[in-house]
Amino acid sequence: MSLLKLLIIGHGSQAQVWASNLKNSNFDVSIGLRSGSKNTKSAKENGHNVIDINNMQKYCPEFDSIIILTPDHTHNEILDTIYPCVKTGQSIIYAHGYSVIKDSLHIKYQDLSHLLLAPKAIASEMADLYANQKPIPAGFSLEYSQNLSNDFELIQQVSQGVGMTAKLIQTSFLEETQCDLFSEQTILCSALPFLIKKSYDTLVQNGISRELAFLECCLESKYIINTLIKIGFTQFFEVISPNALIGAEKATD
């Protein structure tokens, strides 16, 4: 089985990790950027061939897949830019379903294969998991594929190269979008970090050393999450101490 030739558009934190992991897995990876992009220097320093997406007519047909890892609101514009030179059935891989759902990209560019490969880890965690040969969990969807057998093989190879060696969870673009936005907006990037920071500030303001407050609020939060992952919700609430449960009991009164 020959390794794939891939074009990753973007070189932000997520794209850098994908590109690095795939390159270390011996994939042929190029980076697509606009001329004058501030990320061109870092992409070249990381040893990647950089292609100007405004002038890539001779390159598009050569790639087994194009992976778009820029912010969601740029995807429509990027596809407008590269569409004239891509081949019919060209696979486009997204790490999140939002842009496809919001802008109906699968309808606007219906002759392309729109594939979802969504890691359930932030970029820094993905890098650490790959470096330590631990699996990166992910969801995938082939619902807008133009060639199911080829695209399924493609997703399998790319996921392995990035380090998503855990069992992939089959989902849909809509389901992944709803789940991702809900979790980020209700807890992951809002309630959880806000509550941790608020608790830390409260302890410090009441005379607790910053070092001890950090350990209690930040480090132990990590251990709590790790325990939830390991044993699940039911067993977790059975093993924690009565003192620790008081806050939760009062909150539900």
C-alpha positions in Angstrom: 0.0 0.0 0.0 1.5 3.3 -1.1 1.5 6.2 1.2 -0.7 9.1 0.4 0.2 12.5 -1.0 -1.7 15.1 1.0 -2.2 18.8 0.9 -3.0 20.5 4.3 -4.4 23.9 3.9 -3.4 26.1 6.9 -0.6 26.0 9.4 -2.2 27.0 12.7 -2.0 24.8 15.8 -4.2 22.0 14.6 -2.7 22.0 11.1 0.9 21.9 12.5 0.1 18.8 14.6 -1.6 17.0 11.7 1.3 17.9 9.4 4.0 16.9 11.9 2.3 13.6 12.8 1.7 12.7 9.1 5.2 13.6 8.1 6.6 11.5 11.0 4.4 8.7 9.7 6.2 9.0 6.4 3.3 10.6 4.4 4.0 13.0 1.6 2.7 16.3 3.1 2.6 19.8 1.5 1.2 22.9 3.1 -1.2 25.2 1.2 -1.2 28.9 2.2 -2.0 32.2 0.6 0.9 34.2 -0.8 2.4 36.3 2.0 0.8 34.3 4.8 2.4 34.8 8.2 2.6 31.0 8.6 4.8 30.5 5.5 8.0 30.9 7.5 7.1 28.4 10.2 5.8 25.9 7.6 9.2 26.0 5.8 11.1 25.8 9.1 9.2 22.7 9.9 10.4 21.2 6.7 7.2 21.3 4.6 6.9 22.2 0.9 4.6 25.3 0.7 2.1 25.8 -2.1 0.4 29.1 -2.9 -3.3 28.1 -3.0 -4.0 31.1 -5.3 -1.8 29.6 -7.9 -2.0 25.8 -7.6 -3.6 24.7 -10.9 -0.8 22.3 -11.6 -0.8 20.8 -8.1 -4.4 20.0 -7.2 -4.8 16.8 -9.3 -1.7 15.3 -7.8 -3.1 15.1 -4.2 -4.9 12.0 -2.9 -6.7 14.4 -0.5 -6.9 18.0 0.5 -7.3 18.6 4.3 -8.7 22.0 5.3 -7.5 22.9 8.8 -8.2 26.7 8.8 -10.9 28.4 10.9 -14.4 27.3 9.8 -15.5 30.7 8.4 -12.7 30.5 5.8 -13.6 27.2 4.3 -16.1 28.5 1.7 -13.7 31.1 0.5 -10.9 28.5 0.3 -13.0 26.1 -1.8 -14.0 29.0 -4.1 -10.3 29.6 -4.6 -9.2 26.0 -5.3 -12.3 24.7 -6.9 -11.4 25.6 -10.5 -8.4 23.4 -10.4 -9.5 20.3 -8.4 -10.6 17.1 -10.1 -14.1 15.7 -9.9 -14.5 13.5 -6.9 -11.5 15.1 -5.1 -11.7 14.3 -1.4 -11.8 17.2 1.0 -11.2 16.3 4.7 -12.5 18.5 7.5 -11.7 18.2 11.2 -15.1 19.7 12.2 -18.5 19.6 10.5 -19.6 23.2 11.2 -18.7 24.8 7.9 -20.2 22.1 5.8 -23.5 22.3 7.6 -23.6 26.1 7.9 -22.7 26.9 4.3 -24.0 23.7 2.7 -20.6 23.0 1.1 -21.6 19.5 0.2 -24.4 21.0 -2.0 -22.4 23.9 -3.4 -19.5 21.6 -4.3 -21.5 18.5 -4.8 -19.0 16.9 -7.2 -16.4 16.7 -4.5 -16.1 14.2 -1.7 -16.6 15.9 1.6 -15.2 13.7 4.5 -15.2 14.3 8.2 -12.3 13.2 10.4 -12.8 15.0 13.7 -10.2 14.4 16.5 -11.6 14.7 20.1 -8.5 16.3 21.5 -6.9 19.8 21.3 -3.8 20.2 19.2 -1.3 20.1 22.1 -2.9 16.9 23.5 -2.8 15.4 20.0 1.0 16.0 19.8 1.6 14.5 23.2 -0.6 11.4 22.5 1.2 10.8 19.2 4.6 11.2 20.7 3.8 8.7 23.5 2.2 6.3 21.0 -1.2 6.6 22.6 -4.4 6.6 20.5 -6.2 9.9 19.6 -10.0 9.4 19.7 -11.9 10.7 16.7 -15.2 10.6 14.8 -15.7 10.2 11.1 -18.3 10.5 8.4 -18.5 9.4 4.8 -22.1 10.6 4.2 -21.0 13.0 1.4 -18.5 10.7 -0.2 -18.4 10.3 -4.0 -16.6 6.9 -3.7 -17.3 5.1 -0.5 -14.7 2.3 -0.8 -11.9 4.6 -1.8 -12.8 7.3 0.8 -13.1 4.7 3.6 -9.6 3.5 2.9 -8.4 7.1 2.7 -9.9 8.0 6.1 -8.4 4.8 7.6 -4.9 5.7 6.3 -5.0 9.4 7.3 -6.4 8.6 10.7 -3.6 6.1 11.3 -1.0 8.6 10.1 -2.2 11.3 12.4 -2.3 8.9 15.3 -6.1 8.2 15.6 -5.4 4.6 16.2 -8.4 4.1 18.6 -11.6 2.8 17.1 -13.1 5.6 15.0 -16.7 6.6 15.9 -19.0 6.8 13.0 -21.1 10.0 13.1 -22.6 12.6 10.8 -21.5 16.1 10.0 -24.6 17.4 11.8 -24.3 15.2 14.8 -20.6 16.1 15.2 -21.3 19.8 14.8 -24.1 19.8 17.4 -22.1 17.8 19.9 -18.9 19.8 19.5 -20.5 23.2 19.7 -22.7 22.2 22.7 -19.8 20.8 24.7 -17.5 23.7 23.9 -20.1 26.4 24.6 -21.7 24.9 27.7 -18.7 23.4 29.6 -15.3 22.9 27.9 -14.5 26.5 26.9 -17.0 28.2 29.2 -18.3 26.8 32.5 -15.4 24.5 33.3 -12.4 26.9 32.9 -14.4 29.8 34.3 -15.3 27.8 37.4 -11.7 26.6 37.9 -10.4 30.2 37.5 -13.1 31.6 39.8 -12.3 28.9 42.5 -8.5 29.6 42.2 -9.1 33.4 42.5 -11.3 32.9 45.6 -8.7 30.8 47.4 -5.9 33.3 46.6 -8.1 36.2 47.7 -8.6 34.5 51.0 -5.0 34.0 51.8 -4.2 30.6 50.2 -0.9 30.5 48.4 -1.0 30.6 44.6 0.9 27.3 44.4 -1.5 25.4 46.6 -4.5 27.0 45.0 -3.2 26.0 41.6 -2.7 22.4 42.7 -6.2 22.2 44.2 -8.1 23.8 41.4 -6.2 23.1 38.2 -4.1 19.9 38.7 -6.8 18.1 40.7 -9.4 19.0 38.0 -7.2 17.1 35.6 -7.1 14.1 37.9 -10.8 14.2 38.4 -11.4 14.1 34.6 -8.9 11.3 34.2 -10.8 9.3 36.9 -14.2 10.0 35.2 -12.7 8.6 32.0 -11.3 5.6 33.7 -14.3 4.5 35.9 -17.3 6.4 34.6 -19.9 8.7 36.3 -21.7 6.1 38.5 -18.6 4.6 40.1 -17.0 8.0 40.5 -19.8 9.3 42.7 -19.6 6.1 44.7 -15.9 6.4 45.6 -15.5 10.1 46.4 -15.7 11.2 50.0 -18.9 12.5 51.7 -17.1 15.8 52.3 -16.4 16.2 48.6 -20.1 15.6 47.8 -21.4 18.3 50.1 -21.0 21.0 47.4 -22.9 19.0 44.8 -25.6 18.1 47.3 -26.1 21.8 48.2 -26.1 22.8 44.5 -29.0 20.4 43.8 -31.1 21.3 46.8 
